[in-house]
Amino acid sequence: MISFSRLNKRLLFLLSLAVLGIIQVFTNKVPLPPVNSPIPTEQVEFEYPQVDEITEAEPTEAEDILGEKIVEQHPNRISARVIGIRDGDTIEVDFGFGNKKTVRYIGIDTPESVDPRRSVECFGKEASDINRSLVENQIVQLEKDISETDKYGRLLRYVYLGDIFVNKYLVEEGFANSSAYPPDIKYQEDLDAAEDDARYNDKGLWGTCGFTTDNTRQPAAKNSPDDKDCSDFLTHMEAQEYFISKGGNENNNIDKLDGSDHDGIVCETLP
């Protein structure tokens, strides 16, 4: 038989549950889920772009290490900034990151303008000035032939400024003469033709410095009747033997047969 006290406790418990149920109904309060129950999250469906919606970026101009834009880079050339002019056929360049070199133009020779051992030659200043006005502070492209450097450590290169082939320009305008330095003779025929045209039209040094226009470069005046020039020899070897027999060398340019590069090799355009 259930005691009165136990019955009262059970009734009190049931009454409490009923009161809680009424409170929830009137307050619309939803009980919290248990602590260990998973919390539902909203599922977001990701839409991948269609293939035809993906477009390629427009091509842009290349930018080299010097910060200059280059529309077209020749595969056999490298860009550099001209930071100084030595004379008509020699420049100082910077490839970037402090990599600075001296560059000697291939296949041409300009009158001497800076050699302390010699006076400025006819049209030497003009050649140096035109070279400066063309390429100083410009981005040029340099092309190698066969040799990397000459014996002085200067890079041997063909030089381009945009569409201008600088080596050829200096020759065809009469600021330089074509001068072959084998084995670097890739464009020598073009340079020779440019010189022929400049001579025929008395351009630059050909019309100013006392040179003839009969396709043979002649000095304006010889120091003595016995002086020789390259036209007096049939071959390079013959001229070289004469030069050496007279004591000629890099520091003693007998009859000026060594041109302006002072390398001890004379009349290099002869066969």
Secondary structure as a PSIPRED ss2 file (coil, helix, strand):
# PSIPRED VFORMAT (PSIPRED V4.0)

   1 M C   1.000  0.000  0.000
   2 I C   1.000  0.000  0.000
   3 S C   1.000  0.000  0.000
   4 F H   0.000  1.000  0.000
   5 S H   0.000  1.000  0.000
   6 R H   0.000  1.000  0.000
   7 L H   0.000  1.000  0.000
   8 N H   0.000  1.000  0.000
   9 K H   0.000  1.000  0.000
  10 R H   0.000  1.000  0.000
  11 L H   0.000  1.000  0.000
  12 L H   0.000  1.000  0.000
  13 F H   0.000  1.000  0.000
  14 L H   0.000  1.000  0.000
  15 L H   0.000  1.000  0.000
  16 S H   0.000  1.000  0.000
  17 L H   0.000  1.000  0.000
  18 A H   0.000  1.000  0.000
  19 V H   0.000  1.000  0.000
  20 L H   0.000  1.000  0.000
  21 G H   0.000  1.000  0.000
  22 I H   0.000  1.000  0.000
  23 I H   0.000  1.000  0.000
  24 Q H   0.000  1.000  0.000
  25 V H   0.000  1.000  0.000
  26 F H   0.000  1.000  0.000
  27 T H   0.000  1.000  0.000
  28 N C   1.000  0.000  0.000
  29 K C   1.000  0.000  0.000
  30 V C   1.000  0.000  0.000
  31 P C   1.000  0.000  0.000
  32 L C   1.000  0.000  0.000
  33 P C   1.000  0.000  0.000
  34 P C   1.000  0.000  0.000
  35 V C   1.000  0.000  0.000
  36 N C   1.000  0.000  0.000
  37 S C   1.000  0.000  0.000
  38 P C   1.000  0.000  0.000
  39 I C   1.000  0.000  0.000
  40 P C   1.000  0.000  0.000
  41 T C   1.000  0.000  0.000
  42 E C   1.000  0.000  0.000
  43 Q C   1.000  0.000  0.000
  44 V C   1.000  0.000  0.000
  45 E C   1.000  0.000  0.000
  46 F C   1.000  0.000  0.000
  47 E C   1.000  0.000  0.000
  48 Y C   1.000  0.000  0.000
  49 P C   1.000  0.000  0.000
  50 Q C   1.000  0.000  0.000
  51 V H   0.000  1.000  0.000
  52 D H   0.000  1.000  0.000
  53 E H   0.000  1.000  0.000
  54 I C   1.000  0.000  0.000
  55 T C   1.000  0.000  0.000
  56 E C   1.000  0.000  0.000
  57 A C   1.000  0.000  0.000
  58 E C   1.000  0.000  0.000
  59 P C   1.000  0.000  0.000
  60 T C   1.000  0.000  0.000
  61 E C   1.000  0.000  0.000
  62 A E   0.000  0.000  1.000
  63 E E   0.000  0.000  1.000
  64 D C   1.000  0.000  0.000
  65 I C   1.000  0.000  0.000
  66 L C   1.000  0.000  0.000
  67 G C   1.000  0.000  0.000
  68 E C   1.000  0.000  0.000
  69 K E   0.000  0.000  1.000
  70 I E   0.000  0.000  1.000
  71 V C   1.000  0.000  0.000
  72 E C   1.000  0.000  0.000
  73 Q C   1.000  0.000  0.000
  74 H C   1.000  0.000  0.000
  75 P C   1.000  0.000  0.000
  76 N C   1.000  0.000  0.000
  77 R E   0.000  0.000  1.000
  78 I E   0.000  0.000  1.000
  79 S E   0.000  0.000  1.000
  80 A E   0.000  0.000  1.000
  81 R E   0.000  0.000  1.000
  82 V E   0.000  0.000  1.000
  83 I E   0.000  0.000  1.000
  84 G E   0.000  0.000  1.000
  85 I E   0.000  0.000  1.000
  86 R E   0.000  0.000  1.000
  87 D E   0.000  0.000  1.000
  88 G C   1.000  0.000  0.000
  89 D C   1.000  0.000  0.000
  90 T E   0.000  0.000  1.000
  91 I E   0.000  0.000  1.000
  92 E E   0.000  0.000  1.000
  93 V E   0.000  0.000  1.000
  94 D E   0.000  0.000  1.000
  95 F C   1.000  0.000  0.000
  96 G C   1.000  0.000  0.000
  97 F C   1.000  0.000  0.000
  98 G C   1.000  0.000  0.000
  99 N C   1.000  0.000  0.000
 100 K E   0.000  0.000  1.000
 101 K E   0.000  0.000  1.000
 102 T E   0.000  0.000  1.000
 103 V E   0.000  0.000  1.000
 104 R E   0.000  0.000  1.000
 105 Y E   0.000  0.000  1.000
 106 I C   1.000  0.000  0.000
 107 G C   1.000  0.000  0.000
 108 I E   0.000  0.000  1.000
 109 D E   0.000  0.000  1.000
 110 T C   1.000  0.000  0.000
 111 P C   1.000  0.000  0.000
 112 E C   1.000  0.000  0.000
 113 S C   1.000  0.000  0.000
 114 V C   1.000  0.000  0.000
 115 D C   1.000  0.000  0.000
 116 P C   1.000  0.000  0.000
 117 R C   1.000  0.000  0.000
 118 R C   1.000  0.000  0.000
 119 S C   1.000  0.000  0.000
 120 V C   1.000  0.000  0.000
 121 E C   1.000  0.000  0.000
 122 C C   1.000  0.000  0.000
 123 F C   1.000  0.000  0.000
 124 G H   0.000  1.000  0.000
 125 K H   0.000  1.000  0.000
 126 E H   0.000  1.000  0.000
 127 A H   0.000  1.000  0.000
 128 S H   0.000  1.000  0.000
 129 D H   0.000  1.000  0.000
 130 I H   0.000  1.000  0.000
 131 N H   0.000  1.000  0.000
 132 R H   0.000  1.000  0.000
 133 S H   0.000  1.000  0.000
 134 L H   0.000  1.000  0.000
 135 V H   0.000  1.000  0.000
 136 E C   1.000  0.000  0.000
 137 N C   1.000  0.000  0.000
 138 Q C   1.000  0.000  0.000
 139 I E   0.000  0.000  1.000
 140 V E   0.000  0.000  1.000
 141 Q E   0.000  0.000  1.000
 142 L E   0.000  0.000  1.000
 143 E E   0.000  0.000  1.000
 144 K C   1.000  0.000  0.000
 145 D C   1.000  0.000  0.000
 146 I C   1.000  0.000  0.000
 147 S C   1.000  0.000  0.000
 148 E C   1.000  0.000  0.000
 149 T E   0.000  0.000  1.000
 150 D C   1.000  0.000  0.000
 151 K C   1.000  0.000  0.000
 152 Y C   1.000  0.000  0.000
 153 G C   1.000  0.000  0.000
 154 R C   1.000  0.000  0.000
 155 L E   0.000  0.000  1.000
 156 L E   0.000  0.000  1.000
 157 R E   0.000  0.000  1.000
 158 Y E   0.000  0.000  1.000
 159 V E   0.000  0.000  1.000
 160 Y E   0.000  0.000  1.000
 161 L E   0.000  0.000  1.000
 162 G C   1.000  0.000  0.000
 163 D C   1.000  0.000  0.000
 164 I E   0.000  0.000  1.000
 165 F E   0.000  0.000  1.000
 166 V H   0.000  1.000  0.000
 167 N H   0.000  1.000  0.000
 168 K H   0.000  1.000  0.000
 169 Y H   0.000  1.000  0.000
 170 L H   0.000  1.000  0.000
 171 V H   0.000  1.000  0.000
 172 E H   0.000  1.000  0.000
 173 E C   1.000  0.000  0.000
 174 G C   1.000  0.000  0.000
 175 F C   1.000  0.000  0.000
 176 A C   1.000  0.000  0.000
 177 N E   0.000  0.000  1.000
 178 S E   0.000  0.000  1.000
 179 S C   1.000  0.000  0.000
 180 A C   1.000  0.000  0.000
 181 Y E   0.000  0.000  1.000
 182 P C   1.000  0.000  0.000
 183 P C   1.000  0.000  0.000
 184 D E   0.000  0.000  1.000
 185 I C   1.000  0.000  0.000
 186 K C   1.000  0.000  0.000
 187 Y C   1.000  0.000  0.000
 188 Q H   0.000  1.000  0.000
 189 E H   0.000  1.000  0.000
 190 D H   0.000  1.000  0.000
 191 L H   0.000  1.000  0.000
 192 D H   0.000  1.000  0.000
 193 A H   0.000  1.000  0.000
 194 A H   0.000  1.000  0.000
 195 E H   0.000  1.000  0.000
 196 D H   0.000  1.000  0.000
 197 D H   0.000  1.000  0.000
 198 A H   0.000  1.000  0.000
 199 R H   0.000  1.000  0.000
 200 Y H   0.000  1.000  0.000
 201 N C   1.000  0.000  0.000
 202 D C   1.000  0.000  0.000
 203 K C   1.000  0.000  0.000
 204 G C   1.000  0.000  0.000
 205 L H   0.000  1.000  0.000
 206 W H   0.000  1.000  0.000
 207 G H   0.000  1.000  0.000
 208 T H   0.000  1.000  0.000
 209 C C   1.000  0.000  0.000
 210 G C   1.000  0.000  0.000
 211 F C   1.000  0.000  0.000
 212 T C   1.000  0.000  0.000
 213 T C   1.000  0.000  0.000
 214 D C   1.000  0.000  0.000
 215 N C   1.000  0.000  0.000
 216 T C   1.000  0.000  0.000
 217 R C   1.000  0.000  0.000
 218 Q C   1.000  0.000  0.000
 219 P C   1.000  0.000  0.000
 220 A C   1.000  0.000  0.000
 221 A C   1.000  0.000  0.000
 222 K C   1.000  0.000  0.000
 223 N C   1.000  0.000  0.000
 224 S C   1.000  0.000  0.000
 225 P C   1.000  0.000  0.000
 226 D C   1.000  0.000  0.000
 227 D C   1.000  0.000  0.000
 228 K C   1.000  0.000  0.000
 229 D C   1.000  0.000  0.000
 230 C H   0.000  1.000  0.000
 231 S H   0.000  1.000  0.000
 232 D H   0.000  1.000  0.000
 233 F C   1.000  0.000  0.000
 234 L C   1.000  0.000  0.000
 235 T C   1.000  0.000  0.000
 236 H H   0.000  1.000  0.000
 237 M H   0.000  1.000  0.000
 238 E H   0.000  1.000  0.000
 239 A H   0.000  1.000  0.000
 240 Q H   0.000  1.000  0.000
 241 E H   0.000  1.000  0.000
 242 Y H   0.000  1.000  0.000
 243 F H   0.000  1.000  0.000
 244 I H   0.000  1.000  0.000
 245 S H   0.000  1.000  0.000
 246 K C   1.000  0.000  0.000
 247 G C   1.000  0.000  0.000
 248 G C   1.000  0.000  0.000
 249 N E   0.000  0.000  1.000
 250 E C   1.000  0.000  0.000
 251 N C   1.000  0.000  0.000
 252 N E   0.000  0.000  1.000
 253 N C   1.000  0.000  0.000
 254 I H   0.000  1.000  0.000
 255 D H   0.000  1.000  0.000
 256 K H   0.000  1.000  0.000
 257 L C   1.000  0.000  0.000
 258 D C   1.000  0.000  0.000
 259 G C   1.000  0.000  0.000
 260 S C   1.000  0.000  0.000
 261 D C   1.000  0.000  0.000
 262 H C   1.000  0.000  0.000
 263 D C   1.000  0.000  0.000
 264 G C   1.000  0.000  0.000
 265 I C   1.000  0.000  0.000
 266 V C   1.000  0.000  0.000
 267 C C   1.000  0.000  0.000
 268 E C   1.000  0.000  0.000
 269 T C   1.000  0.000  0.000
 270 L C   1.000  0.000  0.000
 271 P C   1.000  0.000  0.000
